Amino acid sequence: MIDLQIKKPIHFIELNGNPHRDGNVATLMNWVLKGCKEAGAKVELINLIDHHIQYCEPFHTCIRSSDCSINDGMIKCVLN
């Protein structure tokens, strides 16, 4: 039998970009997270539909300074 227990602390973050929060994609993602959690990992599912995220603009601020010039919900997703 294969030992599927995680030896080191691991954190899985799944980003669901599907607009159907409780659809088939979310169901599949929850199955994966359940298995990871059972193996000892810390898990988190982020539904992007819950956040106001704008399209990237060609300002290239992030390339020059590592900061995004767009003040939207993406920073909350990244920092949480």
N, C-alpha and C positions, 0 to 999 in steps of 0.2 A: 504494500500500500504506500502511496506517495504522501509524504508529510507536507501539507499545504499551510502550515503555520508560519507566519511572518516572524523572522528572528529579530529584525531591527524595527524600531518605530517607523511607520510609513504613513503618509497622509495622501489619500486619493481625493482629487477634486474633479468632478465631472461637470462640464458646461453643457447644458441643454439649450440649443439654439432653436429648437422646434417651437412654433407658436402654440402647440397643443400641450399644455402643461401636464395633462394626465393621459396623453396618448400612448401609442405603441412604443415610440422611442423612449419616453419616460419610463415605461414599464420595463423595457429591456435594461435601461441604465440602472434602475432600482435593483434588478436582479444581480447585476454586476457589483453594485455597491454592497448589497447584502452579503455576497460571497466574500468580498474584501473585508467587511466588518467581522464576519465570522472567523476569518483567518487572523484577526487581530489588528487590522489597520484602522486608522481614523479616517472617516469618510465624510464627504460633503457634496451635495448636489446643488448647483446654482442654475436656476432657470433664467436665462437671459431676457425672457419676455417680461420679467418683473423689474427690469432696469431700463432706464432711458439711455440708450446707446446710439450715438450718431455715427454716420459714416466718416471715415478718415478724410481729411482735407490735404491737399498737396502743399502744406506749409513747410513741411520737413523740419518742424521745430523739434520733434522727438529725436531726429537724427543728430541735430546740432547740440542739443542740451539734455537729452534723456527725459524731457518733460513733454507731455502732450498739451497742445494749445486748446484742445476741445474740453470744455468742462461739462462732462456728462456722467452717466452712471457707471461707466467702465472702471473708473478709479476705485469705486466701492467694491466691484467684483475682484479687482486685482489685490487690493489691500486687505480684504477680509480673509 
